[in-house]
Every structure is written in C-alpha cells, then in structure tokens.
Amino acid sequence: MDVVREIEEYVEKLVEKYSSLKEENEQLWKELEDQRKTIERLEKEKRELEVLLEEQQKSLNKLVSRLQKLLSSTSDQGMIWDAEDKG
C-alpha cells in the first residue's frame, strides 16, 4: 500500500510541476510575442524617422544651395557697386 501511495504522490508532484512549467511557458510566449510586437513597432518608427531625416536633409541642402547662390550674387553685386563707387 505504501508503494501505491508513493507513486500517487510522485504523479501528483509531476502533474504540479507540469502545470507550473506550462504556465511559465505560456507567460514566456506571451512576453516573447509582446517583445516581437514592440520590435516591429520600433522598426516602423525607425523607418519613418529615416524617411523624415532624409527629407529634412534634402530641404537643408536646398536651402544651403540657395543661400550660397544668394551670397554669391550679393558679393558679385557688392563688387559691381565697389567698381561704380571707384569709377
């Protein structure tokens, strides 16, 4: 009779351990899925920021180019005015 009781207790412990591990496994899978979703969201945000950065760089490059042209034409006009004042 003792052997049967020992086997029953052992089986109960196994079932408890299995239940505990199953619960832990489900929690870990949930965490993994949450992390995967977070990664996807962050990758999407990163792509959006990269596109925005590229657009901003293009805008800045255009503005710098316009500013250089303006400065160039202004310095050319300044030379013309200087020549007229000296002449």
C-alpha positions as CSV (number, residue, x, y, z in Angstrom):
1,M,0.0,0.0,0.0
2,D,2.8,2.3,0.7
3,V,4.3,1.9,-2.7
4,V,1.0,2.9,-4.3
5,R,0.8,6.0,-2.2
6,E,4.3,6.9,-3.1
7,I,3.5,6.5,-6.7
8,E,0.4,8.7,-6.3
9,E,2.4,11.4,-4.6
10,Y,5.1,11.3,-7.2
11,V,2.5,11.5,-10.0
12,E,0.8,14.4,-8.2
13,K,4.2,16.2,-7.9
14,L,4.8,15.6,-11.6
15,V,1.4,17.0,-12.5
16,E,2.0,20.1,-10.3
17,K,5.4,20.6,-11.9
18,Y,4.0,20.2,-15.4
19,S,1.2,22.7,-14.6
20,S,3.8,25.1,-13.2
21,L,6.1,24.7,-16.2
22,K,3.1,25.0,-18.6
23,E,2.0,28.3,-17.0
24,E,5.6,29.6,-17.1
25,N,5.9,28.6,-20.7
26,E,2.7,30.4,-21.7
27,Q,3.9,33.5,-19.9
28,L,7.2,33.4,-21.7
29,W,5.5,33.0,-25.0
30,K,3.3,36.0,-24.2
31,E,6.3,38.0,-23.3
32,L,8.1,36.9,-26.5
33,E,5.1,38.0,-28.6
34,D,4.9,41.3,-26.8
35,Q,8.6,41.9,-27.5
36,R,8.1,40.9,-31.1
37,K,5.3,43.5,-31.4
38,T,7.5,46.1,-29.8
39,I,10.3,45.4,-32.2
40,E,8.0,45.7,-35.2
41,R,6.6,49.0,-33.9
42,L,10.1,50.3,-33.2
43,E,11.4,49.2,-36.7
44,K,8.4,51.0,-38.3
45,E,9.1,54.2,-36.3
46,K,12.8,53.9,-37.2
47,R,11.9,53.7,-40.9
48,E,9.6,56.7,-40.6
49,L,12.3,58.7,-38.9
50,E,14.8,57.7,-41.5
51,V,12.5,59.0,-44.2
52,L,11.8,62.2,-42.3
53,L,15.6,62.7,-41.8
54,E,16.2,62.2,-45.5
55,E,13.5,64.7,-46.4
56,Q,14.9,67.2,-43.9
57,Q,18.5,66.7,-45.3
58,K,17.2,67.4,-48.8
59,S,15.5,70.5,-47.6
60,L,18.6,71.7,-45.8
61,N,20.7,71.0,-48.8
62,K,18.4,73.1,-51.0
63,L,18.4,75.9,-48.5
64,V,22.2,75.9,-48.2
65,S,22.5,75.9,-52.0
66,R,20.1,78.8,-52.3
67,L,21.9,80.7,-49.5
68,Q,25.2,80.1,-51.3
69,K,23.8,81.4,-54.6
70,L,22.4,84.4,-52.7
71,L,25.7,85.1,-51.1
72,S,27.5,84.7,-54.3
73,S,25.2,87.1,-56.2
74,T,25.3,89.5,-53.3
75,S,29.1,89.5,-53.3
76,D,29.1,89.9,-57.1
77,Q,26.7,92.9,-56.7
78,G,29.0,94.3,-54.0
79,M,31.9,94.2,-56.4
80,I,29.8,96.0,-59.0
81,W,28.9,98.7,-56.5
82,D,32.5,99.0,-55.4
83,A,33.6,99.4,-59.0
84,E,31.0,102.0,-59.6
85,D,32.0,103.9,-56.5
86,K,35.7,103.9,-57.5
87,G,34.9,104.9,-61.1
